[in-house]
Amino acid sequence: MRKNRSFPVRAFLYALRTPKRLFDRFVFYPMLDRKIASSDLQLFVHDKERGLMRILNYGERLDWSLMSGKACDAVPWLDRIQPLIDKKSIVFDVGANMGVVCHWFAERCHQVHAFEPHPVNISTIQSQMELRNNPNITLHRYALGKEETQMELYVKSFHGHHSLGDVDNSPTVDKILVDVRTMDAVFEELKLERIHFLKIDVEGFESDVLSGSSSILKKKKIDYILFELQETILKSIQRTSEEVFQILFDSGYQIIDLNGKIMEQDSTQPIPNGDYLACIDGADAAKKLASSPFELL
């Protein structure tokens, strides 16, 4: 285990690394970005062990993948939740982004329903479907929320940050009008009996997705619900982590973190940023979680 260094030592080491950071930021990464943009080739990072494949469309992500050993940020929680999915599972991937995770699900479950409203991300998912030949992915080109409507999608400078609100994650570069549906309506339309695993990654609008799922939540039609909470993002659109927890608690679910700790319903402590799993039996789900060589972010 690495020992904690004193502040003067950490400050000295940081200063030593500063020239490289500046060189990478203003010289190396822009040079790689230009080469990638001008190439007729598509670059991918492939995690053979997990079957993950991610397109590399800018230089900093290429460098991050090589240095971290991860194909995407999701690897730490993917490792942990893998035992919760099997070949009979129906999975909903809400906020599918570029489709990296929905393809991981597709190789392990019966059917994936991927929900993504942004046109460029949709195009990337489709190209991945053609490349990887996963026939068990159904792509839904709309967002899920608390009502059937249309809303403005705030397009951010980073493809994974698009949101139905102007959240504080990266600069807004555009706004587009997208369709929004409720999970209750989609569930009924698809004539499903249950959802075995639901992953939500919607940049602050987790409570909207859950509010639009009130009927199936109350009937315990979803086995596991994975979601991420970031207080800075939620606060920027006048939301809280507590309201997300409360919807799930009111529906009779328990919540654990991905280290297996059961979250208390009446706790006065603030909810830490991170990934959480709502489930019918928290203790049983905690026993099933696998380990990972990577720490949770």
C-alpha positions as a LaTeX table, in Angstrom:
\begin{tabular}{lrrr}
\hline
Residue & $x$ (\AA) & $y$ (\AA) & $z$ (\AA) \\
\hline
Met1 & 0.00 & 0.00 & 0.00 \\
Arg2 & 1.37 & 3.42 & $-0.91$ \\
Lys3 & 2.13 & 5.59 & 2.11 \\
Asn4 & 0.56 & 9.04 & 2.39 \\
Arg5 & 3.15 & 11.65 & 1.54 \\
Ser6 & 3.47 & 14.96 & 3.36 \\
Phe7 & 2.07 & 18.09 & 1.73 \\
Pro8 & 5.50 & 19.54 & 0.79 \\
Val9 & 6.47 & 16.29 & $-0.94$ \\
Arg10 & 3.14 & 16.11 & $-2.79$ \\
Ala11 & 3.46 & 19.76 & $-3.84$ \\
Phe12 & 7.00 & 19.15 & $-5.12$ \\
Leu13 & 5.96 & 16.08 & $-7.11$ \\
Tyr14 & 2.98 & 17.95 & $-8.55$ \\
Ala15 & 5.27 & 20.76 & $-9.66$ \\
Leu16 & 7.57 & 18.26 & $-11.35$ \\
Arg17 & 4.65 & 16.85 & $-13.34$ \\
Thr18 & 3.22 & 20.23 & $-14.34$ \\
Pro19 & 5.36 & 20.75 & $-17.48$ \\
Lys20 & 4.24 & 17.36 & $-18.86$ \\
Arg21 & 0.61 & 18.17 & $-18.11$ \\
Leu22 & 0.88 & 21.47 & $-19.96$ \\
Phe23 & 2.67 & 19.82 & $-22.89$ \\
Asp24 & 0.02 & 17.10 & $-23.13$ \\
Arg25 & $-2.88$ & 19.55 & $-22.82$ \\
Phe26 & $-1.72$ & 22.13 & $-25.35$ \\
Val27 & 0.58 & 20.19 & $-27.72$ \\
Phe28 & 0.34 & 16.40 & $-27.56$ \\
Tyr29 & $-3.43$ & 15.89 & $-27.23$ \\
Pro30 & $-4.36$ & 18.50 & $-29.90$ \\
Met31 & $-1.87$ & 16.86 & $-32.27$ \\
Leu32 & $-3.44$ & 13.43 & $-31.66$ \\
Asp33 & $-6.93$ & 14.90 & $-32.05$ \\
Arg34 & $-6.03$ & 16.28 & $-35.48$ \\
Lys35 & $-4.54$ & 12.98 & $-36.60$ \\
Ile36 & $-7.56$ & 11.00 & $-35.40$ \\
Ala37 & $-10.01$ & 13.44 & $-37.02$ \\
Ser38 & $-8.21$ & 13.40 & $-40.37$ \\
Ser39 & $-7.77$ & 9.61 & $-40.51$ \\
Asp40 & $-10.05$ & 7.35 & $-42.53$ \\
Leu41 & $-9.52$ & 4.69 & $-39.87$ \\
Gln42 & $-11.53$ & 4.24 & $-36.68$ \\
Leu43 & $-9.51$ & 3.51 & $-33.56$ \\
Phe44 & $-10.87$ & 1.22 & $-30.84$ \\
Val45 & $-9.64$ & $-0.01$ & $-27.51$ \\
His46 & $-10.62$ & $-3.64$ & $-26.86$ \\
Asp47 & $-10.71$ & $-5.21$ & $-23.41$ \\
Lys48 & $-10.48$ & $-8.90$ & $-24.30$ \\
Glu49 & $-11.20$ & $-10.11$ & $-20.77$ \\
Arg50 & $-14.52$ & $-8.24$ & $-20.51$ \\
Gly51 & $-15.46$ & $-8.07$ & $-24.17$ \\
Leu52 & $-15.57$ & $-4.26$ & $-24.02$ \\
Met53 & $-14.89$ & $-2.20$ & $-27.12$ \\
Arg54 & $-14.79$ & 1.59 & $-27.19$ \\
Ile55 & $-14.16$ & 3.96 & $-30.06$ \\
Leu56 & $-11.27$ & 6.35 & $-29.41$ \\
Asn57 & $-12.18$ & 9.67 & $-30.96$ \\
Tyr58 & $-9.77$ & 11.98 & $-29.18$ \\
Gly59 & $-6.23$ & 11.85 & $-27.91$ \\
Glu60 & $-6.75$ & 12.28 & $-24.19$ \\
Arg61 & $-9.06$ & 9.24 & $-24.04$ \\
Leu62 & $-6.44$ & 7.15 & $-25.86$ \\
Asp63 & $-3.80$ & 8.18 & $-23.33$ \\
Trp64 & $-6.19$ & 7.58 & $-20.40$ \\
Ser65 & $-7.03$ & 4.05 & $-21.59$ \\
Leu66 & $-3.37$ & 3.12 & $-21.98$ \\
Met67 & $-2.44$ & 4.53 & $-18.58$ \\
Ser68 & $-5.46$ & 3.23 & $-16.62$ \\
Gly69 & $-5.79$ & $-0.17$ & $-18.27$ \\
Lys70 & $-9.54$ & 0.40 & $-18.65$ \\
Ala71 & $-11.61$ & 0.58 & $-21.81$ \\
Cys72 & $-14.17$ & 2.85 & $-20.12$ \\
Asp73 & $-15.02$ & 4.44 & $-16.77$ \\
Ala74 & $-17.65$ & 1.78 & $-16.10$ \\
Val75 & $-15.21$ & $-1.13$ & $-15.68$ \\
Pro76 & $-15.10$ & $-1.05$ & $-11.82$ \\
Trp77 & $-18.88$ & $-1.38$ & $-11.48$ \\
Leu78 & $-19.28$ & $-3.75$ & $-14.44$ \\
Asp79 & $-16.96$ & $-6.21$ & $-12.73$ \\
Arg80 & $-18.97$ & $-6.03$ & $-9.52$ \\
Ile81 & $-22.48$ & $-6.42$ & $-10.95$ \\
Gln82 & $-21.71$ & $-9.19$ & $-13.46$ \\
Pro83 & $-23.09$ & $-12.02$ & $-11.24$ \\
Leu84 & $-26.48$ & $-10.29$ & $-11.18$ \\
Ile85 & $-27.03$ & $-10.89$ & $-14.91$ \\
Asp86 & $-27.53$ & $-14.14$ & $-16.78$ \\
Lys87 & $-28.65$ & $-15.41$ & $-20.17$ \\
Lys88 & $-32.32$ & $-15.07$ & $-19.23$ \\
Ser89 & $-32.09$ & $-11.43$ & $-18.15$ \\
Ile90 & $-33.94$ & $-8.50$ & $-19.71$ \\
Val91 & $-31.81$ & $-5.35$ & $-19.31$ \\
Phe92 & $-32.76$ & $-1.68$ & $-19.72$ \\
Asp93 & $-29.80$ & 0.64 & $-20.43$ \\
Val94 & $-31.17$ & 4.16 & $-19.89$ \\
Gly95 & $-28.68$ & 6.73 & $-21.13$ \\
Ala96 & $-26.79$ & 4.33 & $-23.38$ \\
Asn97 & $-24.35$ & 7.00 & $-24.59$ \\
Met98 & $-22.04$ & 5.43 & $-27.22$ \\
Gly99 & $-23.21$ & 1.88 & $-26.53$ \\
Val100 & $-20.09$ & 0.48 & $-24.87$ \\
Val101 & $-21.96$ & $-0.85$ & $-21.84$ \\
Cys102 & $-25.09$ & $-2.04$ & $-23.69$ \\
His103 & $-22.88$ & $-4.33$ & $-25.80$ \\
Trp104 & $-21.30$ & $-5.68$ & $-22.61$ \\
Phe105 & $-24.83$ & $-6.44$ & $-21.36$ \\
Ala106 & $-25.80$ & $-7.98$ & $-24.71$ \\
Glu107 & $-23.06$ & $-10.61$ & $-24.48$ \\
Arg108 & $-24.34$ & $-11.72$ & $-21.08$ \\
Cys109 & $-28.11$ & $-11.44$ & $-21.18$ \\
His110 & $-31.16$ & $-12.34$ & $-23.26$ \\
Gln111 & $-32.25$ & $-8.87$ & $-24.43$ \\
Val112 & $-31.05$ & $-5.29$ & $-24.02$ \\
His113 & $-33.28$ & $-2.26$ & $-24.53$ \\
Ala114 & $-30.96$ & 0.74 & $-25.00$ \\
Phe115 & $-32.37$ & 4.27 & $-24.63$ \\
Glu116 & $-30.42$ & 7.18 & $-26.11$ \\
Pro117 & $-31.78$ & 10.45 & $-27.57$ \\
His118 & $-28.64$ & 12.10 & $-28.98$ \\
Pro119 & $-28.23$ & 11.57 & $-32.78$ \\
Val120 & $-24.43$ & 11.24 & $-32.80$ \\
Asn121 & $-24.47$ & 8.74 & $-29.94$ \\
Ile122 & $-27.26$ & 6.82 & $-31.71$ \\
Ser123 & $-25.13$ & 6.63 & $-34.86$ \\
Thr124 & $-22.18$ & 5.29 & $-32.83$ \\
Ile125 & $-24.37$ & 2.64 & $-31.20$ \\
Gln126 & $-25.67$ & 1.57 & $-34.62$ \\
Ser127 & $-22.16$ & 1.28 & $-36.06$ \\
Gln128 & $-21.17$ & $-0.83$ & $-33.04$ \\
Met129 & $-24.21$ & $-3.06$ & $-33.57$ \\
Glu130 & $-23.15$ & $-3.66$ & $-37.18$ \\
Leu131 & $-19.52$ & $-4.26$ & $-36.19$ \\
Arg132 & $-20.22$ & $-6.57$ & $-33.26$ \\
Asn133 & $-23.31$ & $-8.28$ & $-34.69$ \\
Asn134 & $-25.27$ & $-8.30$ & $-31.44$ \\
Pro135 & $-28.85$ & $-9.11$ & $-32.54$ \\
Asn136 & $-30.30$ & $-8.87$ & $-29.03$ \\
Ile137 & $-30.06$ & $-5.06$ & $-28.70$ \\
Thr138 & $-33.15$ & $-2.95$ & $-29.35$ \\
Leu139 & $-32.29$ & 0.73 & $-29.75$ \\
His140 & $-34.88$ & 3.28 & $-28.62$ \\
Arg141 & $-34.14$ & 6.78 & $-29.94$ \\
Tyr142 & $-35.63$ & 8.80 & $-27.09$ \\
Ala143 & $-35.08$ & 9.67 & $-23.44$ \\
Leu144 & $-36.98$ & 8.29 & $-20.47$ \\
Gly145 & $-38.49$ & 10.69 & $-17.94$ \\
Lys146 & $-41.44$ & 11.41 & $-15.68$ \\
Glu147 & $-43.99$ & 12.09 & $-18.45$ \\
Glu148 & $-44.63$ & 11.60 & $-22.16$ \\
Thr149 & $-43.46$ & 14.86 & $-23.73$ \\
Gln150 & $-40.66$ & 16.61 & $-25.60$ \\
Met151 & $-37.78$ & 18.34 & $-23.85$ \\
Glu152 & $-34.61$ & 20.17 & $-24.75$ \\
Leu153 & $-31.50$ & 18.04 & $-24.53$ \\
Tyr154 & $-28.50$ & 20.12 & $-23.50$ \\
Val155 & $-25.65$ & 19.00 & $-25.72$ \\
Lys156 & $-22.36$ & 19.13 & $-23.85$ \\
Ser157 & $-18.79$ & 19.31 & $-25.08$ \\
Phe158 & $-18.26$ & 15.72 & $-23.84$ \\
His159 & $-20.57$ & 13.08 & $-25.34$ \\
Gly160 & $-21.24$ & 11.40 & $-22.00$ \\
His161 & $-22.52$ & 14.59 & $-20.35$ \\
His162 & $-25.62$ & 15.37 & $-22.42$ \\
Ser163 & $-28.59$ & 16.02 & $-20.15$ \\
Leu164 & $-32.20$ & 17.19 & $-20.10$ \\
Gly165 & $-31.00$ & 20.10 & $-17.95$ \\
Asp166 & $-28.07$ & 22.50 & $-18.09$ \\
Val167 & $-26.08$ & 20.55 & $-15.52$ \\
Asp168 & $-22.67$ & 21.51 & $-14.21$ \\
Asn169 & $-20.47$ & 18.84 & $-15.83$ \\
Ser170 & $-19.04$ & 20.36 & $-19.04$ \\
Pro171 & $-19.87$ & 23.38 & $-21.26$ \\
Thr172 & $-23.14$ & 23.40 & $-23.21$ \\
Val173 & $-22.51$ & 23.66 & $-26.97$ \\
Asp174 & $-26.03$ & 23.18 & $-28.35$ \\
Lys175 & $-29.64$ & 22.32 & $-27.50$ \\
Ile176 & $-31.90$ & 19.94 & $-29.43$ \\
Leu177 & $-35.51$ & 18.89 & $-28.96$ \\
Val178 & $-35.95$ & 15.18 & $-28.12$ \\
Asp179 & $-38.84$ & 12.87 & $-27.36$ \\
Val180 & $-39.29$ & 11.74 & $-23.76$ \\
Arg181 & $-41.32$ & 8.71 & $-22.70$ \\
Thr182 & $-42.04$ & 6.97 & $-19.40$ \\
Met183 & $-40.70$ & 3.56 & $-18.51$ \\
Asp184 & $-44.17$ & 2.51 & $-17.36$ \\
Ala185 & $-45.55$ & 3.16 & $-20.87$ \\
Val186 & $-42.62$ & 1.46 & $-22.63$ \\
Phe187 & $-42.83$ & $-1.56$ & $-20.31$ \\
Glu188 & $-46.51$ & $-1.99$ & $-21.15$ \\
Glu189 & $-45.96$ & $-1.39$ & $-24.86$ \\
Leu190 & $-43.25$ & $-4.06$ & $-25.00$ \\
Lys191 & $-45.50$ & $-6.49$ & $-23.10$ \\
Leu192 & $-42.75$ & $-7.36$ & $-20.64$ \\
Glu193 & $-43.25$ & $-9.32$ & $-17.43$ \\
Arg194 & $-40.24$ & $-7.82$ & $-15.64$ \\
Ile195 & $-36.91$ & $-6.03$ & $-16.02$ \\
His196 & $-34.11$ & $-7.98$ & $-14.43$ \\
Phe197 & $-31.54$ & $-5.19$ & $-14.49$ \\
Leu198 & $-31.97$ & $-1.44$ & $-15.01$ \\
Lys199 & $-28.97$ & 0.84 & $-15.47$ \\
Ile200 & $-29.61$ & 4.60 & $-15.30$ \\
Asp201 & $-27.00$ & 7.15 & $-16.39$ \\
Val202 & $-28.86$ & 10.37 & $-17.16$ \\
Glu203 & $-26.74$ & 13.16 & $-15.66$ \\
Gly204 & $-28.96$ & 14.39 & $-12.85$ \\
Phe205 & $-32.39$ & 13.21 & $-14.05$ \\
Glu206 & $-32.46$ & 9.89 & $-12.20$ \\
Ser207 & $-35.50$ & 10.96 & $-10.18$ \\
Asp208 & $-37.44$ & 11.72 & $-13.39$ \\
Val209 & $-36.72$ & 8.25 & $-14.79$ \\
Leu210 & $-37.81$ & 6.63 & $-11.53$ \\
Ser211 & $-40.93$ & 8.82 & $-11.26$ \\
Gly212 & $-41.94$ & 7.64 & $-14.73$ \\
Ser213 & $-41.51$ & 4.05 & $-13.51$ \\
Ser214 & $-43.76$ & 4.33 & $-10.44$ \\
Ser215 & $-46.17$ & 1.58 & $-11.47$ \\
Ile216 & $-43.59$ & $-1.11$ & $-12.15$ \\
Leu217 & $-41.54$ & $-0.05$ & $-9.13$ \\
Lys218 & $-44.49$ & $-0.46$ & $-6.76$ \\
Lys219 & $-45.20$ & $-3.88$ & $-8.27$ \\
Lys220 & $-41.49$ & $-4.85$ & $-7.82$ \\
Lys221 & $-41.17$ & $-5.55$ & $-11.55$ \\
Ile222 & $-37.49$ & $-4.50$ & $-11.55$ \\
Asp223 & $-34.97$ & $-6.73$ & $-9.78$ \\
Tyr224 & $-31.91$ & $-4.46$ & $-9.72$ \\
Ile225 & $-31.47$ & $-0.74$ & $-10.42$ \\
Leu226 & $-27.99$ & 0.69 & $-10.86$ \\
Phe227 & $-27.57$ & 4.46 & $-10.75$ \\
Glu228 & $-24.91$ & 7.08 & $-10.10$ \\
Leu229 & $-25.25$ & 10.17 & $-7.91$ \\
Gln230 & $-23.06$ & 13.26 & $-8.16$ \\
Glu231 & $-24.04$ & 16.05 & $-5.81$ \\
Thr232 & $-22.48$ & 18.84 & $-7.91$ \\
Ile233 & $-24.53$ & 17.84 & $-10.95$ \\
Leu234 & $-27.75$ & 17.44 & $-8.95$ \\
Lys235 & $-27.31$ & 20.76 & $-7.14$ \\
Ser236 & $-26.83$ & 22.61 & $-10.44$ \\
Ile237 & $-30.43$ & 21.71 & $-11.43$ \\
Gln238 & $-31.90$ & 22.03 & $-7.93$ \\
Arg239 & $-32.04$ & 18.27 & $-7.30$ \\
Thr240 & $-30.75$ & 16.16 & $-4.41$ \\
Ser241 & $-29.48$ & 12.64 & $-3.86$ \\
Glu242 & $-32.04$ & 12.23 & $-1.08$ \\
Glu243 & $-35.00$ & 12.55 & $-3.46$ \\
Val244 & $-33.64$ & 9.72 & $-5.62$ \\
Phe245 & $-33.24$ & 7.49 & $-2.56$ \\
Gln246 & $-36.69$ & 8.40 & $-1.26$ \\
Ile247 & $-38.50$ & 7.33 & $-4.45$ \\
Leu248 & $-36.87$ & 3.92 & $-4.16$ \\
Phe249 & $-37.44$ & 3.58 & $-0.42$ \\
Asp250 & $-41.10$ & 4.56 & $-0.86$ \\
Ser251 & $-41.43$ & 1.81 & $-3.48$ \\
Gly252 & $-40.13$ & $-0.78$ & $-1.00$ \\
Tyr253 & $-36.59$ & $-1.17$ & $-2.32$ \\
Gln254 & $-33.37$ & $-1.39$ & $-0.35$ \\
Ile255 & $-30.21$ & 0.39 & $-1.53$ \\
Ile256 & $-26.59$ & $-0.74$ & $-1.24$ \\
Asp257 & $-23.35$ & 0.73 & $-2.47$ \\
Leu258 & $-21.15$ & $-1.43$ & $-4.69$ \\
Asn259 & $-19.01$ & $-2.45$ & $-1.74$ \\
Gly260 & $-22.13$ & $-4.11$ & $-0.32$ \\
Lys261 & $-22.94$ & $-1.57$ & 2.39 \\
Ile262 & $-26.69$ & $-1.20$ & 3.03 \\
Met263 & $-27.79$ & 2.45 & 3.02 \\
Glu264 & $-30.03$ & 3.43 & 5.92 \\
Gln265 & $-33.37$ & 5.02 & 5.07 \\
Asp266 & $-33.41$ & 7.40 & 8.05 \\
Ser267 & $-29.73$ & 8.33 & 8.05 \\
Thr268 & $-28.92$ & 11.97 & 8.72 \\
Gln269 & $-25.52$ & 11.63 & 7.04 \\
Pro270 & $-25.08$ & 13.10 & 3.53 \\
Ile271 & $-25.13$ & 10.58 & 0.68 \\
Pro272 & $-21.63$ & 10.23 & $-0.80$ \\
Asn273 & $-21.07$ & 10.55 & $-4.54$ \\
Gly274 & $-20.88$ & 7.19 & $-6.26$ \\
Asp275 & $-22.71$ & 4.22 & $-7.75$ \\
Tyr276 & $-25.64$ & 2.59 & $-5.95$ \\
Leu277 & $-27.75$ & $-0.51$ & $-6.43$ \\
Ala278 & $-31.43$ & $-0.63$ & $-5.52$ \\
Cys279 & $-32.76$ & $-4.13$ & $-4.97$ \\
Ile280 & $-35.50$ & $-6.04$ & $-3.20$ \\
Asp281 & $-33.10$ & $-7.77$ & $-0.78$ \\
Gly282 & $-29.95$ & $-5.74$ & $-0.08$ \\
Ala283 & $-28.16$ & $-8.38$ & 1.99 \\
Asp284 & $-28.67$ & $-11.04$ & $-0.71$ \\
Ala285 & $-27.50$ & $-8.69$ & $-3.48$ \\
Ala286 & $-24.41$ & $-7.73$ & $-1.47$ \\
Lys287 & $-23.40$ & $-11.40$ & $-1.22$ \\
Lys288 & $-23.62$ & $-11.76$ & $-5.01$ \\
Leu289 & $-21.41$ & $-8.78$ & $-5.91$ \\
Ala290 & $-18.08$ & $-9.75$ & $-7.41$ \\
Ser291 & $-14.69$ & $-8.13$ & $-6.86$ \\
Ser292 & $-12.66$ & $-6.01$ & $-9.26$ \\
Pro293 & $-8.98$ & $-5.13$ & $-9.59$ \\
Phe294 & $-10.12$ & $-1.53$ & $-10.06$ \\
Glu295 & $-11.34$ & 0.76 & $-7.31$ \\
Leu296 & $-14.72$ & 2.41 & $-7.63$ \\
Leu297 & $-14.51$ & 6.00 & $-8.87$ \\
\hline
\end{tabular}
